[in-house]
Every structure is written in structure tokens, then in C-alpha cells.
């Protein structure tokens, strides 16, 4: 969400499987926030730093799978649409309740 993307229901995630693999990678279909159906894009992602396990997802870099030069950096909350800000706020609240 902080990258300005609405992910589809299915996300493929790989790794780390053995000690030489210290990163995770995968792909997902998404829509760019605020662009509706016209903003459909297929993304690939990779963690850019060492991960300690399957649930350690820090330092994620997301790029357009068809155009690797187009990346989706983390945005400030104020740069998201009102709808995305609302969902992000709900997600953060939910996360705090689970911890």
C-alpha cells in the first residue's frame, strides 16, 4: 500500500530456501492507486537486504515486470489517495491489535 499499489488477491513469493539465499523475490498483479483499471501493471519485487526468514520483509524494491526502469518507491502517506489513506490507517490499527 505504501508504494501506491493495490495488489490483486494472489501474490507469488519465493525464498529464502537455503543459506546462500538471503533475499526473497516474487511477482503480483496490481493497480496503481488513483488510476483505476487503466493503472493495471504486473510487478516483480525483491528484498534488497539480508532477510532472516520468510516473515522478515524489510527493504522491498518493487518494479514494473515489463519495464524494469519503472519502480514504485515508498510514498509519503500524504501522497496517497484518500481511499488508500483510509485503508492504510485500518491496516495499521489491525496490526497493532494483533501484536
N, C-alpha and C positions, 0 to 999 in steps of 0.2 A: 504494500500500500504506500509506503513512504517513497517509493520510486515512481509514483504516479501511474501505477498499473493495476487493473482489475484482472486478477488471474481467473482462468476457467477452472472447472471442477477438478481436472486431472493435471497433476504435476509429476514429472518423472525426475527422481533424484537418484544419483549413483555415488558410491564410495562413502567414506574410506573403507577399503576392504582388507588391506594388509599394511604393515608398517611403511613401505615405501610410498604409499598413497597418503598424503597428508592434506588432501583437499576433497571437496565434494563438488559435483557438477550435475547438470541436468537441463531440462527444457520444459517449456509450458507455453500454451496459447494464452494471450491476454488482450485486453483492450486498454488503450491509452486513456487516462482519466480526462473527461471533458470532451472527447471526440466521438463518443457513441460507436455505432457499428463501423464507421469509416476508420476508426483508430485500431482496427484489428491487426495484431502483429504476433509473430511466433518468436519467442525469446529463448535464449540459452543463458545459463548462468554458471558461475564458478566462484567458490570461495577463494580469496586471494591470499590468505594466510593459513598457517597450520590450524587444523581443527583437531580437537581431542576425541571426537566421537560423532556419531550420527546426529546428535541433537545440538551440536555446537555450530551454529550457523552465523558466525561473525564475518565481517568483511566480504560481503557478497557483491560481485560485479555482474550486472545484467546487461546483455547486449541484444540487439536485433539479430536473430539467427540468420537472416538473409543478407544483412548489411552490418558486418562486424564493426564498422566505424560509428554506427549509431548506438550509443549506450544510454542507459537510463539511470542517472545518478540519484542518490537520496535527495529528496526535496525538503524544503522547509515546510512546516505544517501550513503556513500562510499561502504557499504556492499551490496547494491542493484545492479542488473544487469544494464547495460547501458539503456536498454529499459525501465526498471522500473524507473530509474532516470529521463528519458525524460518525462514519463507520470506524475510523481510526480511534476516535475517542471511546466508542463502545468496546472495541477490541482491547484497548489498554485497560479499561475497567475490568473486563472479563479476566484478563491475565493477572491482574492484582488479586482478584478474588480466588484464583486457583493456587496462588503461591502461599 
